[in-house]
Amino acid sequence: MKKNMIVIALLLGLVGWGAYDTIQKNAVREARLTNSEQTTTDSSLTVGINQGNLAPDFELKTLNGESIKLSDLRGKKVIVNMWATWCPPCRAEMPDMQKFYEKYKDENVTILAVNMTTSEKNVDSIPAFLDEFGITFPVVLDEQNEVADIYQVVALPSSYIIDSNGVIQQKVMGPMNYEMMENMVAQIR
């Protein structure tokens, strides 16, 4: 009888902890979105992850510790690309991304590659990956799943094509090639 009571108490504790943890994660996600809404300069736009929404803002660090904030890239067309080193389609699209970046970087177009760092087996593999592909565009680390949570990343690679006003114009699940990037960016202001 005493054993059963202990087991029941432990189970209730685990269920309570699970519910608390879920509520806390949802509260953090909502706070991040609310914070993005407060920094919006155009009150007619809704912050969200769908086409026509103002892209949720985030600030992450590069491998060198430099902070990059998405909203600081306003005035440029931006491809935000979520990726990981272990992802074969991510590897496949990197040469085209680098080629695209080299051609358009001086034309107010950039790529911001967000590494899904918590999914990596070894963080040391990231610099080796970037060297292997000669990547020179900005790469930031999502070490706390902040961007993965806000943008509800369920597949890699995932990309958002954002116009110079910070508005999402396209969402792409899966790898992109050079022509796709060129066509999508050409269609936005």
C-alpha positions in Angstrom: 0.0 0.0 0.0 2.8 2.4 1.0 4.6 1.5 -2.2 1.6 2.3 -4.3 1.2 5.7 -2.7 4.8 6.5 -3.5 4.4 5.5 -7.1 1.2 7.5 -7.4 2.9 10.6 -5.8 5.9 10.2 -8.2 3.5 9.9 -11.2 1.6 13.0 -10.2 4.8 14.9 -9.7 6.0 14.0 -13.2 2.7 14.9 -14.8 2.7 18.3 -12.9 6.3 19.0 -13.9 5.5 18.1 -17.6 2.5 20.5 -17.6 4.5 23.3 -15.9 7.3 22.8 -18.4 4.9 23.0 -21.4 3.2 26.1 -20.0 6.6 27.8 -19.4 7.8 27.1 -23.0 4.5 28.5 -24.5 4.9 31.6 -22.3 8.4 32.2 -23.5 7.3 31.7 -27.2 4.4 34.2 -26.7 6.7 36.7 -24.9 9.2 36.6 -27.8 6.4 37.2 -30.3 5.0 40.0 -28.2 8.4 41.6 -28.0 8.7 41.4 -31.7 5.3 43.1 -32.0 6.4 45.9 -29.8 9.4 46.8 -32.0 7.2 46.9 -35.1 7.3 50.3 -36.8 4.3 49.5 -39.1 1.3 48.9 -36.8 -0.8 47.5 -39.7 1.4 44.4 -40.0 1.0 41.3 -37.9 4.1 39.6 -36.7 4.0 35.9 -37.7 5.5 33.2 -39.9 3.1 33.3 -42.8 3.4 35.1 -46.1 2.6 38.8 -45.7 3.5 38.8 -42.0 6.3 40.8 -40.5 9.0 38.3 -39.8 9.5 37.7 -36.0 12.7 39.4 -34.9 15.5 37.5 -33.2 19.1 38.1 -32.2 21.7 35.3 -32.3 25.5 35.1 -32.2 27.9 34.0 -34.9 30.7 31.5 -34.2 32.9 34.5 -33.4 30.5 35.8 -30.8 29.2 38.7 -32.9 25.5 39.4 -32.5 23.2 39.7 -35.5 19.6 40.9 -35.2 17.2 40.1 -38.1 15.6 43.6 -37.8 19.0 45.2 -38.4 19.0 43.8 -41.9 15.9 45.9 -42.9 16.6 47.7 -46.1 17.9 44.4 -47.6 16.2 41.4 -49.1 17.0 38.5 -46.8 16.9 34.7 -47.2 16.8 33.3 -43.7 17.8 29.7 -44.0 17.5 27.1 -41.2 20.0 24.3 -41.6 22.2 21.7 -39.9 25.5 20.0 -40.8 24.0 16.5 -40.7 21.2 17.4 -43.1 21.9 16.0 -46.7 19.5 18.5 -48.4 21.2 21.3 -46.5 24.6 20.2 -47.8 23.2 20.0 -51.3 21.9 23.7 -51.3 25.0 25.3 -49.7 27.1 25.7 -52.9 24.2 27.4 -54.7 23.6 29.6 -51.7 27.2 30.7 -51.7 27.1 31.3 -55.4 23.9 33.4 -55.0 25.4 35.4 -52.1 28.6 36.2 -54.0 26.6 37.5 -56.9 24.0 39.6 -55.0 25.7 40.7 -51.8 26.4 44.1 -53.1 22.8 44.6 -54.3 21.1 44.8 -50.9 20.5 41.1 -50.8 21.9 38.8 -48.1 21.6 35.3 -46.6 21.3 34.8 -42.9 21.9 31.1 -42.2 20.6 29.9 -38.8 22.2 26.7 -37.6 19.9 24.5 -35.6 22.7 24.1 -33.0 20.8 21.9 -30.5 20.3 19.3 -33.3 24.1 19.0 -33.9 26.0 16.1 -32.4 29.1 18.2 -32.2 29.2 22.0 -32.4 32.8 21.7 -33.6 31.5 20.3 -36.9 30.0 23.7 -37.8 33.2 25.6 -38.7 34.5 22.5 -40.6 31.2 22.5 -42.6 31.5 26.2 -43.4 35.1 25.8 -44.5 34.3 22.8 -46.6 31.7 24.8 -48.6 33.6 28.1 -48.5 30.7 29.8 -46.8 31.1 33.6 -46.4 27.6 34.7 -45.7 26.5 35.4 -42.1 25.9 32.2 -40.0 24.3 32.4 -36.6 23.8 29.7 -33.9 20.3 28.9 -32.5 21.7 27.4 -29.3 18.5 27.7 -27.3 16.0 26.7 -30.1 14.7 30.3 -30.1 14.4 30.6 -33.8 13.3 26.9 -34.2 10.5 27.6 -31.8 9.3 31.0 -33.1 9.4 29.9 -36.7 8.0 26.4 -35.9 10.8 24.7 -37.8 9.7 21.1 -38.5 11.9 20.3 -41.5 15.4 21.1 -42.6 16.3 23.1 -44.6 13.6 25.7 -44.2 13.9 29.2 -45.7 12.0 32.4 -45.5 12.3 35.0 -48.2 11.9 38.4 -46.6 11.6 41.8 -48.4 13.4 45.0 -47.5 10.6 46.0 -45.1 11.0 42.8 -43.1 7.8 41.2 -44.5 7.8 37.4 -45.3 7.2 37.0 -49.1 7.8 33.2 -49.4 8.4 30.2 -47.2 10.3 27.2 -48.6 10.4 23.8 -47.0 13.3 21.8 -48.5 16.4 22.7 -50.4 16.6 25.6 -52.9 18.8 25.9 -56.0 20.4 29.0 -57.5 17.6 29.6 -60.0 14.9 29.3 -57.3 16.7 31.9 -55.1 17.2 34.2 -58.0 13.5 34.0 -59.1 12.1 34.4 -55.6 14.3 37.4 -54.7 13.6 39.1 -58.1 9.9 39.0 -57.4 10.1 41.1 -54.2 10.9 44.7 -53.5 
